[in-house]
Amino acid sequence: MKCSGFVYSFSLAIGLFFLGFNFSATAQSNDLKSEGSPISKTGEGKTNVIKTESGYQLYRNGFPYYVKGVGGDVNLDLAVQIGANSIRTWGIDNAQQILDDAQKHGMTVMLGLWLQHERHGFDYNNTEKVKIQLEHFKRVIDKFKNHPALLMWGIGNELDLQYTNTNCWYAVQDIAKYAHEVDLNHPTSTVTAGLDSMEVQLIKQRAPDIDIYCVNTYGDIAGVPANISRFGWTGPYMITEWGVNGYWESPKTSWDVSIEQTSTEKKQVFFDRYNNYIKPNQNYCLGSYAFLWGAKQEYTETWFGLFSKDNLPTEPIDALEMVFKNKPTESATPTIVSLTVDNKKALDNIHTKAGETYAASVNALLGVDMQTNVKDSSNKILYNWKILAESTDKKSGGDKEEEAVELNGLIKSKKSNNIKFRAPAQEGAYRIFVSAFYNGKVAYANIPFYVDKRTEQDGQARFIQVKNQSMSDFK
């Protein structure tokens, strides 16, 4: 199954011809080689891909530049603090401000040009629509090509996701060709959903002006270094979305909902995947962008976001700091050791009875390193729990989803690591979420559970007293 990308919401534009546009590199060296000089505050941002004896290298203003990137444009102070040097966008919404902010922070931008998707109704056989799209992005390239924070052009994101019309790659070529004609300072790229030999061949044949092949990959990241040249791409590449296992590649409950990794498991995933599949391949892989530097609802409210809904940094960011800076973080996030409901774990297919009372427990610690060596078991962690109905607005490719509905009044003593909760009255699928807060950071976990309908033989459920809490208690 193809990887899920981060898709900005789009709206139908006024006009007879086309769907509305959502307007919403990099180096190597021996050990992450040279990262280049700080970005010019006023001068040009010239980026070159150079062929070397061992592969390729990205140069920035004359210096080798290896991309340690994050996908998203928020919290740039923290991005710099953890060692990131570049950000990625998917479209040109607020592009001027994003480029300006990146420049102020000494960062670069892979600027995404959001091409329309067949799965959203765009027809790449409609020459008039395709021409309008091309003319639009010509103007975009003209506008931003001289910005000193610009690193490279990202022409289209996951156009191959659920597509049948491969003419989209001709549209990519037209934009890439124009970029080369008017902008000699920035390489072109396009992004596919995962790595597939057919897409590699199509891009080589139909979009020869693409300089860097970019891949969004999650659970399949191990196959990219081994397969990309075997599939026929012998040039430079980048991993432009990577992170935790997607919901499409995760274990499921018996009622067919995906089980999400805890933030601690995700931290280990980020650490391992960078060190095993990104860092060792610098001769061809010019860098990467971790997904997602922000928060969003996609399958759950916590699945991909590296920040909570309340914009608190989560545990996996510690792993990014470790791999970007090659040293441990000085202020670690709490670590989730376990989460249970009635002493059962997520893989146990937990069933509850409507209205009955159950126990949930989380074991969280402070000061646990990547080898899970406990350094300090502290009682200073604060907790918050909530129960949400399982999302009913699940989409593909990162399309905008509505948030799941939270059910209030079911949990007693939300600040404890051990709680009692009442199962919802309505039969169906739910999740119980727990967050562990310390020093402005948060770790989290959730367990899906199913509520079975109450029968007359079950009698009346017992009442539990609950207390409301504000999220301000945990910041």
VENMO-V675186 format. One record per residue. N is the residue number from 1. RES is the residue in one small letter. PSI is psi in whole degrees, -180 to 180 (NA if undefined). OMEGA is omega as a letter, one per 30 degrees, with the letter a starting at -180 (none if undefined). D_CENTER is the distance of its C-alpha to the mean C-alpha in Angstrom with 2 decimals. Layout:
# VENMO-V675186
n res psi omega d_center
N RES PSI OMEGA D_CENTER
N RES PSI OMEGA D_CENTER
This chain:
# VENMO-V675186
n res psi omega d_center
1 m 143 a 17.11
2 k 157 l 14.70
3 c 154 l 10.95
4 s 131 l 8.98
5 g 173 l 7.63
6 f 111 a 6.77
7 v 121 l 10.50
8 y 147 l 12.45
9 s 148 l 15.52
10 f 158 a 18.69
11 s 160 a 22.35
12 l 121 a 25.51
13 a 156 l 27.37
14 i 132 l 31.12
15 g 163 a 32.92
16 l -15 a 34.49
17 f -28 a 32.53
18 f 158 l 28.77
19 l 150 a 25.72
20 g 142 l 24.32
21 f 136 l 21.78
22 n 93 a 18.59
23 f 42 a 19.07
24 s NA none 16.43
25 a -32 a 18.59
26 t 154 a 19.88
27 a 180 l 22.19
28 q 163 l 23.43
29 s -166 a 26.18
30 n -53 l 27.60
31 d 89 a 25.32
32 l 22 l 22.30
33 k -156 l 25.26
34 s 141 l 25.84
35 e 3 l 23.06
36 g 166 l 25.37
37 s 162 l 27.21
38 p 150 a 25.74
39 i 142 l 24.91
40 s 133 l 28.06
41 k -24 a 28.53
42 t -25 a 30.85
43 g -167 a 31.21
44 e 154 l 29.54
45 g 80 a 26.16
46 k 127 a 27.28
47 t 130 l 24.97
48 n 142 l 26.60
49 v 122 a 25.73
50 i 132 l 28.70
51 k 130 l 30.04
52 t 177 l 31.21
53 e -31 a 33.42
54 s -4 a 30.57
55 g -118 a 27.86
56 y 156 l 26.09
57 q 142 l 25.20
58 l 135 l 23.63
59 y 142 a 25.91
60 r 116 a 25.32
61 n 39 l 28.58
62 g -1 a 30.47
63 f 144 l 28.49
64 p 140 a 26.19
65 y 112 l 22.57
66 y 128 a 19.77
67 v 118 l 16.23
68 k 86 a 14.35
69 g 163 l 11.46
70 v 142 a 8.44
71 g 105 a 6.46
72 g 167 a 8.32
73 d 21 a 12.01
74 v 166 l 12.92
75 n 51 a 14.73
76 l -28 l 15.79
77 d -45 l 18.60
78 l -37 l 16.48
79 a -46 l 14.32
80 v -40 a 17.75
81 q -37 a 19.08
82 i -1 l 16.74
83 g 6 l 17.55
84 a 148 l 14.87
85 n -1 a 16.79
86 s 153 l 14.63
87 i 158 l 11.99
88 r 139 l 10.69
89 t 164 l 11.42
90 w -20 l 11.56
91 g -171 a 14.97
92 i 15 l 17.84
93 d 127 l 17.95
94 n 29 a 19.37
95 a -41 a 19.20
96 q -47 a 22.38
97 q -41 a 21.35
98 i -46 l 17.98
99 l -42 l 19.95
100 d -44 l 22.67
101 d -41 l 20.54
102 a -43 l 18.93
103 q -44 a 22.50
104 k -30 a 23.79
105 h 5 a 21.32
106 g 28 a 22.19
107 m 163 l 18.81
108 t 171 a 18.21
109 v 124 l 16.14
110 m 104 a 14.97
111 l 117 a 16.09
112 g 135 l 14.85
113 l 105 a 17.75
114 w 100 l 16.70
115 l 147 a 19.24
116 q 152 a 20.20
117 h 145 l 19.55
118 e -38 a 22.37
119 r -14 l 20.79
120 h 7 l 21.01
121 g 2 a 24.65
122 f 139 a 24.88
123 d 109 a 27.75
124 y 3 l 27.69
125 n -12 l 31.40
126 n 98 a 32.17
127 t -31 l 33.22
128 e -44 l 33.67
129 k -44 a 30.12
130 v -39 l 28.80
131 k -42 l 31.19
132 i -42 l 30.15
133 q -44 l 26.48
134 l -47 a 27.67
135 e -37 l 29.91
136 h -49 a 27.22
137 f -21 l 24.98
138 k -43 l 28.11
139 r -39 l 28.58
140 v -47 a 25.01
141 i -44 l 25.52
142 d -37 a 28.91
143 k -40 a 27.64
144 f -1 a 24.93
145 k -23 a 26.17
146 n 9 l 28.07
147 h 131 a 25.58
148 p -15 l 25.61
149 a -11 a 21.88
150 l 129 l 20.99
151 l -49 a 19.83
152 m 164 l 19.36
153 w 131 l 19.04
154 g 96 a 16.16
155 i 94 l 18.39
156 g 143 l 16.71
157 n 116 l 13.38
158 e 45 l 13.89
159 l -20 a 17.46
160 d -4 a 18.42
161 l 115 l 16.57
162 q 39 a 19.62
163 y 162 l 21.91
164 t -23 a 25.58
165 n 104 a 26.67
166 t 3 l 26.00
167 n -14 l 27.67
168 c -29 a 24.31
169 w -27 l 24.39
170 y -38 l 27.66
171 a -39 l 26.05
172 v -44 l 23.43
173 q -44 a 26.45
174 d -41 a 28.39
175 i -43 l 25.77
176 a -40 l 25.25
177 k -43 l 29.05
178 y -42 l 29.56
179 a -42 l 27.09
180 h -32 a 29.15
181 e -37 a 32.34
182 v -11 a 31.67
183 d 104 a 29.21
184 l 2 a 30.20
185 n -5 a 27.87
186 h 131 l 24.36
187 p 162 l 23.14
188 t 154 l 21.65
189 s 163 l 18.78
190 t 156 a 17.34
191 v 128 l 14.21
192 t 158 l 14.73
193 a 98 a 12.99
194 g -174 a 13.85
195 l 123 a 17.16
196 d 137 a 20.40
197 s -34 a 23.84
198 m -43 l 24.86
199 e -39 l 22.10
200 v -48 a 22.94
201 q -40 a 26.59
202 l -43 a 26.11
203 i -40 l 24.20
204 k -42 a 26.84
205 q -40 a 29.63
206 r -17 a 28.53
207 a 63 a 26.39
208 p -13 l 28.23
209 d 5 l 27.20
210 i 125 a 23.62
211 d -39 a 23.57
212 i 125 l 20.24
213 y 128 a 18.57
214 c 138 a 14.76
215 v 132 l 12.85
216 n 120 a 9.49
217 t 145 a 10.06
218 y -98 a 9.34
219 g -21 a 12.68
220 d 13 a 14.67
221 i -29 a 13.73
222 a -28 a 17.26
223 g -16 a 18.89
224 v -53 a 17.61
225 p -36 a 19.97
226 a -31 a 22.78
227 n -23 a 22.56
228 i -42 l 21.65
229 s -34 l 25.18
230 r -32 l 26.78
231 f -8 l 25.39
232 g -3 l 27.05
233 w 111 a 24.68
234 t 2 l 26.57
235 g -168 l 25.00
236 p 155 l 22.09
237 y 168 l 18.47
238 m 155 l 14.99
239 i 104 a 11.71
240 t -7 l 9.48
241 e 131 l 6.19
242 w 158 a 6.65
243 g -134 a 6.51
244 v 168 l 8.32
245 n 136 l 10.51
246 g 162 l 9.77
247 y -25 a 12.38
248 w -12 a 14.36
249 e 24 a 15.01
250 s 157 l 15.81
251 p 154 a 19.39
252 k 157 l 20.87
253 t 173 l 23.66
254 s -19 l 27.00
255 w 18 l 26.16
256 d 42 l 23.13
257 v 147 a 20.10
258 s 144 l 17.29
259 i 124 a 17.42
260 e 142 l 14.38
261 q 150 l 14.33
262 t 165 l 15.47
263 s -29 l 13.74
264 t -43 l 16.36
265 e -39 l 15.59
266 k -40 l 11.90
267 k -44 l 13.34
268 q -37 l 15.60
269 v -47 l 13.11
270 f -45 a 11.29
271 f -49 a 14.88
272 d -43 a 16.33
273 r -36 l 14.00
274 y -48 a 14.20
275 n -27 a 17.91
276 n -32 a 18.73
277 y -10 l 16.97
278 i -60 a 15.90
279 k -42 a 18.55
280 p -8 a 21.54
281 n 36 a 21.17
282 q -20 a 21.54
283 n -22 l 24.51
284 y -33 l 22.46
285 c 112 a 18.77
286 l 2 l 18.71
287 g -168 a 15.49
288 s 166 l 11.72
289 y 115 l 8.57
290 a 143 a 6.17
291 f 132 g 2.39
292 l 130 l 2.81
293 w 77 a 6.56
294 g -161 l 8.03
295 a 145 l 8.80
296 k 157 l 9.09
297 q 114 l 11.15
298 e 104 a 9.92
299 y -55 l 12.61
300 t 176 a 12.95
301 e -7 a 12.33
302 t -1 a 10.63
303 w -52 a 8.75
304 f -23 a 5.01
305 g 134 l 6.13
306 l -2 l 7.57
307 f 153 l 10.46
308 s 172 l 12.84
309 k -29 a 14.26
310 d 16 l 16.95
311 n 33 l 14.84
312 l 140 l 15.71
313 p 139 a 13.86
314 t 172 a 13.00
315 e -42 a 14.24
316 p -22 l 11.48
317 i -31 l 11.93
318 d -40 l 15.40
319 a -40 l 14.45
320 l -41 l 12.77
321 e -40 a 16.00
322 m -42 a 18.06
323 v -33 l 16.86
324 f -39 a 16.77
325 k -7 l 20.16
326 n 39 l 21.59
327 k 156 a 22.95
328 p 153 l 22.29
329 t 147 a 21.05
330 e -20 a 24.12
331 s 89 a 22.98
332 a 152 l 21.15
333 t 154 l 19.41
334 p 154 l 21.26
335 t 132 l 20.78
336 i 114 l 20.90
337 v -43 a 23.67
338 s 156 l 24.21
339 l 128 a 24.02
340 t 153 l 26.82
341 v 118 a 28.51
342 d 43 l 32.21
343 n 19 l 31.61
344 k 149 l 29.37
345 k 174 a 25.83
346 a -36 a 23.11
347 l -4 a 24.40
348 d 6 l 27.86
349 n 68 a 27.43
350 i 122 l 28.58
351 h 139 l 31.06
352 t 166 l 32.64
353 k 133 a 35.60
354 a 127 l 35.33
355 g -12 a 36.65
356 e 159 a 37.13
357 t 138 a 36.09
358 y 163 l 33.78
359 a 142 l 32.60
360 a 146 a 29.08
361 s 137 l 28.50
362 v 140 l 25.80
363 n 111 a 26.60
364 a 146 a 24.70
365 l 162 l 25.81
366 l 152 l 25.53
367 g 42 l 25.68
368 v 125 a 24.33
369 d -176 a 23.27
370 m -15 l 21.17
371 q 13 l 24.34
372 t 36 l 24.65
373 n 120 a 27.88
374 v 123 l 28.78
375 k -28 a 30.00
376 d 116 l 30.55
377 s 103 a 30.72
378 s 150 l 30.70
379 n 20 a 31.59
380 k 3 a 29.96
381 i 137 l 26.74
382 l 151 a 26.46
383 y 154 l 25.10
384 n 139 a 24.14
385 w 152 l 24.11
386 k 157 l 23.58
387 i 129 l 24.01
388 l 143 l 22.11
389 a 145 l 23.20
390 e 135 a 20.92
391 s 138 l 18.93
392 t 7 a 21.02
393 d 57 a 18.75
394 k 128 a 16.37
395 k -174 a 15.42
396 s 162 l 13.84
397 g 18 l 11.49
398 g 13 l 9.42
399 d 151 a 12.80
400 k 133 l 13.72
401 e 150 l 14.98
402 e 146 l 17.61
403 e 150 l 17.23
404 a 155 a 19.15
405 v 127 l 22.65
406 e 139 l 23.55
407 l 118 a 27.05
408 n 162 l 29.08
409 g 17 a 32.26
410 l -11 a 31.51
411 i 137 l 30.79
412 k 133 l 33.41
413 s 69 a 32.75
414 k -17 a 29.02
415 k -5 a 29.26
416 s 158 l 30.46
417 n -11 l 28.69
418 n 124 a 31.02
419 i 164 l 31.35
420 k 140 l 33.28
421 f 154 l 31.89
422 r 131 l 33.46
423 a 141 l 31.95
424 p 156 a 31.48
425 a -25 a 34.54
426 q 132 l 32.91
427 e 144 l 32.33
428 g -169 a 28.83
429 a 137 a 25.36
430 y 170 l 23.85
431 r 143 l 21.56
432 i 126 a 22.59
433 f 142 l 20.05
434 v 140 l 21.01
435 s 140 l 19.73
436 a 118 a 21.44
437 f 138 l 21.93
438 y 131 l 23.51
439 n 39 l 23.90
440 g 12 l 21.29
441 k 163 a 18.49
442 v 137 l 17.42
443 a 159 a 16.94
444 y 164 l 16.62
445 a 160 l 17.39
446 n 156 l 18.56
447 i 127 l 21.13
448 p 144 l 21.92
449 f 156 a 25.64
450 y 135 l 28.05
451 v 119 l 30.96
452 d 148 a 34.15
453 k 142 l 36.75
454 r 137 l 39.60
455 t 170 l 43.08
456 e -33 a 46.51
457 q -20 a 47.18
458 d -17 a 44.33
459 g -164 a 46.21
460 q 136 a 44.78
461 a 152 l 41.74
462 r 149 a 42.26
463 f 141 l 41.05
464 i 142 a 38.83
465 q 131 a 38.72
466 v 162 a 35.30
467 k 132 l 34.39
468 n 148 l 31.95
469 q 155 l 29.67
470 s 144 l 27.80
471 m -17 l 24.34
472 s -18 l 26.15
473 d -16 a 27.80
474 f 1 a 24.70
475 k NA none 23.67
